[in-house]
């Protein structure tokens, strides 16, 4: 009988890293099922994702502790993970296309995550969440209650033991403090146009300018609005026949597709932060 886990790491690049890692795993009777690495020549950093098959009775905590000496020698940041499905809390406002898509993929077993709760600053999507059997928590946000609402959000993350927070068209800007608390474990989605249109009615602006590409960007949440490390982007070509309503429909499709892929890759430990960018192993 066997078990499996994933090792991800990054460190300054030098000879002997792969040999040291594989040799260490061999001591515990482990077998490498899949190995991916990227040598970033600009930063001289190595990024690695190794999927491991191990004896069923393996003590992963002991393996992780014992790896500290290898990590220290090579200045590694690393993580061992044996969770088969990450626990995910979804935040929404009034638009339900991303939540609906995430629920569908979760029910189909293709998301790589377990949705544990839906949190919203509005009541509009309660029935969608509860029909799927999910707890729905209404946390209203006003300028006066914004600070206490974010405290409640972080409490819910702890209560539901959520390792990932997904802003599935949550139309509130998180504070710098909350962004820092959730860094690397909160994903947002926003529309992307070429050129970019901000403010009210972006799809109407796009139509008026004759946009030919509609897209969406999924990225990690940072204090810089919509400028966090990018995980995935989706682009769909359109033409002059698309009116603002059709543009909006295409845009929402792009948002749902980009977000679901970003969530799955994150939960499968395929995304490693590389400064303001990411390394995504597929």
C-alpha positions as a Python dict, from the first residue, in 0.01 Angstrom:
ca = {
    (1, 'X'): (0, 0, 0),
    (2, 'X'): (121, 350, -80),
    (3, 'X'): (39, 712, -2),
    (4, 'X'): (128, 1030, -188),
    (5, 'X'): (235, 1384, -118),
    (6, 'X'): (375, 1684, -301),
    (7, 'X'): (698, 1870, -230),
    (8, 'X'): (735, 2224, -364),
    (9, 'X'): (1042, 2438, -315),
    (10, 'X'): (1244, 2733, -440),
    (11, 'X'): (1606, 2825, -374),
    (12, 'X'): (1916, 2980, -529),
    (13, 'X'): (2023, 2763, -820),
    (14, 'X'): (2335, 2548, -786),
    (15, 'X'): (2448, 2198, -863),
    (16, 'X'): (2339, 1906, -648),
    (17, 'X'): (1986, 2019, -558),
    (18, 'X'): (1792, 1746, -740),
    (19, 'X'): (2039, 1482, -620),
    (20, 'X'): (2001, 1597, -258),
    (21, 'X'): (1621, 1597, -276),
    (22, 'X'): (1588, 1259, -448),
    (23, 'X'): (1847, 1104, -216),
    (24, 'X'): (1662, 1228, 90),
    (25, 'X'): (1328, 1095, -33),
    (26, 'X'): (1484, 757, -114),
    (27, 'X'): (1582, 713, 252),
    (28, 'X'): (1211, 701, 338),
    (29, 'X'): (1127, 452, 65),
    (30, 'X'): (970, 718, -154),
    (31, 'X'): (938, 706, -531),
    (32, 'X'): (915, 1015, -754),
    (33, 'X'): (603, 993, -970),
    (34, 'X'): (630, 1334, -1135),
    (35, 'X'): (903, 1595, -1123),
    (36, 'X'): (899, 1945, -1271),
    (37, 'X'): (1152, 2222, -1231),
    (38, 'X'): (1226, 2565, -1371),
    (39, 'X'): (1564, 2736, -1364),
    (40, 'X'): (1509, 3112, -1374),
    (41, 'X'): (1825, 3243, -1536),
    (42, 'X'): (1736, 3608, -1461),
    (43, 'X'): (1701, 3563, -1084),
    (44, 'X'): (1924, 3253, -1060),
    (45, 'X'): (1648, 3075, -869),
    (46, 'X'): (1534, 2715, -900),
    (47, 'X'): (1166, 2623, -863),
    (48, 'X'): (1062, 2262, -817),
    (49, 'X'): (745, 2056, -780),
    (50, 'X'): (785, 1687, -701),
    (51, 'X'): (494, 1446, -668),
    (52, 'X'): (592, 1154, -449),
    (53, 'X'): (460, 803, -386),
    (54, 'X'): (545, 685, -36),
    (55, 'X'): (481, 393, 202),
    (56, 'X'): (133, 413, 353),
    (57, 'X'): (265, 439, 710),
    (58, 'X'): (500, 730, 636),
    (59, 'X'): (508, 1011, 893),
    (60, 'X'): (501, 1321, 674),
    (61, 'X'): (566, 1556, 966),
    (62, 'X'): (884, 1364, 1047),
    (63, 'X'): (987, 1371, 681),
    (64, 'X'): (930, 1748, 671),
    (65, 'X'): (1127, 1807, 991),
    (66, 'X'): (1414, 1594, 872),
    (67, 'X'): (1427, 1787, 545),
    (68, 'X'): (1525, 2103, 733),
    (69, 'X'): (1895, 2018, 712),
    (70, 'X'): (1875, 1980, 334),
    (71, 'X'): (1677, 2302, 307),
    (72, 'X'): (1929, 2491, 518),
    (73, 'X'): (2220, 2374, 303),
    (74, 'X'): (2055, 2502, -14),
    (75, 'X'): (1865, 2800, 136),
    (76, 'X'): (1531, 2649, 36),
    (77, 'X'): (1179, 2765, 100),
    (78, 'X'): (976, 2445, 89),
    (79, 'X'): (646, 2280, 171),
    (80, 'X'): (531, 1919, 201),
    (81, 'X'): (159, 1868, 144),
    (82, 'X'): (-54, 1554, 146),
    (83, 'X'): (-399, 1711, 134),
    (84, 'X'): (-593, 1569, -157),
    (85, 'X'): (-841, 1857, -163),
    (86, 'X'): (-780, 2210, -38),
    (87, 'X'): (-1048, 2376, 175),
    (88, 'X'): (-1174, 2690, 2),
    (89, 'X'): (-1389, 2982, 115),
    (90, 'X'): (-1557, 3178, -166),
    (91, 'X'): (-1645, 3547, -139),
    (92, 'X'): (-1909, 3699, -368),
    (93, 'X'): (-2127, 4008, -408),
    (94, 'X'): (-2416, 4004, -658),
    (95, 'X'): (-2280, 3842, -975),
    (96, 'X'): (-2304, 3463, -960),
    (97, 'X'): (-2139, 3331, -1277),
    (98, 'X'): (-1803, 3255, -1114),
    (99, 'X'): (-1960, 3102, -803),
    (100, 'X'): (-2191, 2889, -1017),
    (101, 'X'): (-1896, 2762, -1222),
    (102, 'X'): (-1689, 2684, -912),
    (103, 'X'): (-1980, 2494, -756),
    (104, 'X'): (-2031, 2292, -1075),
    (105, 'X'): (-1664, 2195, -1095),
    (106, 'X'): (-1653, 2118, -722),
    (107, 'X'): (-1956, 1888, -753),
    (108, 'X'): (-1799, 1725, -1061),
    (109, 'X'): (-1475, 1661, -870),
    (110, 'X'): (-1261, 1859, -1114),
    (111, 'X'): (-1185, 2169, -906),
    (112, 'X'): (-916, 2025, -680),
    (113, 'X'): (-1078, 2202, -387),
    (114, 'X'): (-1358, 2156, -137),
    (115, 'X'): (-1580, 2463, -107),
    (116, 'X'): (-1655, 2497, 264),
    (117, 'X'): (-1855, 2822, 276),
    (118, 'X'): (-1973, 3122, 78),
    (119, 'X'): (-1939, 3471, 226),
    (120, 'X'): (-2106, 3775, 78),
    (121, 'X'): (-2174, 4142, 147),
    (122, 'X'): (-2518, 4094, -15),
    (123, 'X'): (-2798, 3839, 12),
    (124, 'X'): (-2845, 3789, -364),
    (125, 'X'): (-2659, 3458, -397),
    (126, 'X'): (-2780, 3289, -79),
    (127, 'X'): (-3011, 3050, -264),
    (128, 'X'): (-2735, 2945, -506),
    (129, 'X'): (-2504, 2858, -217),
    (130, 'X'): (-2764, 2689, 1),
    (131, 'X'): (-2907, 2487, -289),
    (132, 'X'): (-2556, 2345, -330),
    (133, 'X'): (-2554, 2257, 41),
    (134, 'X'): (-2306, 2528, 135),
    (135, 'X'): (-2316, 2755, 441),
    (136, 'X'): (-2390, 3114, 337),
    (137, 'X'): (-2263, 3389, 566),
    (138, 'X'): (-2387, 3743, 511),
    (139, 'X'): (-2132, 4004, 621),
    (140, 'X'): (-2262, 4350, 523),
    (141, 'X'): (-1999, 4612, 443),
    (142, 'X'): (-2041, 4987, 481),
    (143, 'X'): (-1772, 5253, 520),
    (144, 'X'): (-1844, 5245, 893),
    (145, 'X'): (-1833, 4866, 929),
    (146, 'X'): (-1556, 4781, 680),
    (147, 'X'): (-1291, 4719, 947),
    (148, 'X'): (-1514, 4494, 1158),
    (149, 'X'): (-1633, 4311, 844),
    (150, 'X'): (-1276, 4221, 752),
    (151, 'X'): (-1210, 4101, 1106),
    (152, 'X'): (-1516, 3877, 1067),
    (153, 'X'): (-1384, 3753, 732),
    (154, 'X'): (-1054, 3645, 885),
    (155, 'X'): (-1244, 3478, 1170),
    (156, 'X'): (-1444, 3280, 914),
    (157, 'X'): (-1124, 3174, 737),
    (158, 'X'): (-1005, 3028, 1068),
    (159, 'X'): (-1344, 2881, 1164),
    (160, 'X'): (-1372, 2690, 837),
    (161, 'X'): (-1001, 2601, 831),
    (162, 'X'): (-982, 2747, 480),
    (163, 'X'): (-641, 2740, 316),
    (164, 'X'): (-762, 2936, 14),
    (165, 'X'): (-992, 3238, -20),
    (166, 'X'): (-1140, 3307, -364),
    (167, 'X'): (-1284, 3646, -451),
    (168, 'X'): (-1535, 3535, -714),
    (169, 'X'): (-1642, 3885, -821),
    (170, 'X'): (-1642, 4018, -465),
    (171, 'X'): (-1685, 4390, -523),
    (172, 'X'): (-1508, 4525, -217),
    (173, 'X'): (-1147, 4638, -188),
    (174, 'X'): (-967, 4459, 96),
    (175, 'X'): (-747, 4660, 330),
    (176, 'X'): (-369, 4641, 316),
    (177, 'X'): (-370, 4453, 647),
    (178, 'X'): (-610, 4185, 523),
    (179, 'X'): (-420, 4150, 195),
    (180, 'X'): (-101, 4089, 390),
    (181, 'X'): (-272, 3835, 616),
    (182, 'X'): (-400, 3640, 314),
    (183, 'X'): (-94, 3682, 91),
    (184, 'X'): (-37, 3380, -127),
    (185, 'X'): (-369, 3220, -34),
    (186, 'X'): (-628, 3456, -180),
    (187, 'X'): (-714, 3466, -551),
    (188, 'X'): (-909, 3738, -732),
    (189, 'X'): (-1053, 3762, -1084),
    (190, 'X'): (-1105, 4070, -1298),
    (191, 'X'): (-1185, 4146, -1659),
    (192, 'X'): (-904, 4241, -1895),
    (193, 'X'): (-940, 4455, -2205),
    (194, 'X'): (-694, 4574, -2466),
    (195, 'X'): (-687, 4868, -2410),
    (196, 'X'): (-803, 4872, -2048),
    (197, 'X'): (-1124, 5041, -1944),
    (198, 'X'): (-1189, 5143, -1587),
    (199, 'X'): (-1489, 5285, -1410),
    (200, 'X'): (-1856, 5236, -1489),
    (201, 'X'): (-1980, 5019, -1777),
    (202, 'X'): (-1646, 4886, -1905),
    (203, 'X'): (-1821, 4666, -2164),
    (204, 'X'): (-1998, 4968, -2310),
    (205, 'X'): (-1664, 5147, -2328),
    (206, 'X'): (-1513, 4844, -2499),
    (207, 'X'): (-1794, 4831, -2753),
    (208, 'X'): (-1758, 5200, -2833),
    (209, 'X'): (-1386, 5155, -2897),
    (210, 'X'): (-1428, 4843, -3112),
    (211, 'X'): (-1238, 4604, -2889),
    (212, 'X'): (-1142, 4276, -3059),
    (213, 'X'): (-1017, 4084, -2756),
    (214, 'X'): (-1203, 4019, -2431),
    (215, 'X'): (-1028, 3851, -2145),
    (216, 'X'): (-987, 3792, -1774),
    (217, 'X'): (-699, 3770, -1530),
    (218, 'X'): (-680, 3554, -1217),
    (219, 'X'): (-415, 3668, -971),
    (220, 'X'): (-314, 3661, -609),
    (221, 'X'): (-457, 3937, -395),
    (222, 'X'): (-221, 4216, -291),
    (223, 'X'): (-265, 4568, -157),
    (224, 'X'): (-203, 4697, -512),
    (225, 'X'): (-551, 4665, -662),
    (226, 'X'): (-566, 4407, -945),
    (227, 'X'): (-186, 4403, -971),
    (228, 'X'): (-95, 4088, -779),
    (229, 'X'): (111, 3801, -924),
    (230, 'X'): (-77, 3659, -1223),
    (231, 'X'): (-172, 3291, -1219),
    (232, 'X'): (-382, 3256, -1533),
    (233, 'X'): (-535, 3462, -1813),
    (234, 'X'): (-804, 3382, -2067),
    (235, 'X'): (-852, 3571, -2395),
    (236, 'X'): (-1142, 3533, -2640),
    (237, 'X'): (-1144, 3697, -2982),
    (238, 'X'): (-1460, 3883, -3083),
    (239, 'X'): (-1564, 4115, -3365),
    (240, 'X'): (-1789, 4411, -3447),
    (241, 'X'): (-2108, 4205, -3418),
    (242, 'X'): (-2076, 4182, -3038),
    (243, 'X'): (-2289, 4443, -2863),
    (244, 'X'): (-2226, 4534, -2496),
    (245, 'X'): (-2451, 4254, -2373),
    (246, 'X'): (-2272, 3992, -2584),
    (247, 'X'): (-1937, 4132, -2473),
    (248, 'X'): (-2045, 4095, -2112),
    (249, 'X'): (-2148, 3732, -2169),
    (250, 'X'): (-1813, 3649, -2330),
    (251, 'X'): (-1631, 3835, -2054),
    (252, 'X'): (-1806, 3636, -1784),
    (253, 'X'): (-1717, 3311, -1960),
    (254, 'X'): (-1352, 3420, -1966),
    (255, 'X'): (-1364, 3510, -1597),
    (256, 'X'): (-1509, 3172, -1497),
    (257, 'X'): (-1256, 2979, -1704),
    (258, 'X'): (-951, 3170, -1586),
    (259, 'X'): (-1060, 3158, -1222),
    (260, 'X'): (-1134, 2785, -1216),
    (261, 'X'): (-797, 2700, -1371),
    (262, 'X'): (-613, 2927, -1126),
    (263, 'X'): (-794, 2767, -832),
    (264, 'X'): (-719, 2413, -952),
    (265, 'X'): (-352, 2483, -1017),
    (266, 'X'): (-313, 2651, -678),
    (267, 'X'): (-481, 2361, -500),
    (268, 'X'): (-265, 2108, -684),
    (269, 'X'): (42, 2300, -562),
    (270, 'X'): (141, 2392, -916),
    (271, 'X'): (183, 2766, -850),
    (272, 'X'): (499, 2903, -687),
    (273, 'X'): (549, 3272, -619),
    (274, 'X'): (847, 3430, -791),
    (275, 'X'): (862, 3786, -665),
    (276, 'X'): (580, 3976, -837),
    (277, 'X'): (530, 3688, -1081),
    (278, 'X'): (452, 3318, -1062),
    (279, 'X'): (587, 2988, -1183),
    (280, 'X'): (299, 2762, -1289),
    (281, 'X'): (374, 2394, -1348),
    (282, 'X'): (115, 2229, -1572),
}
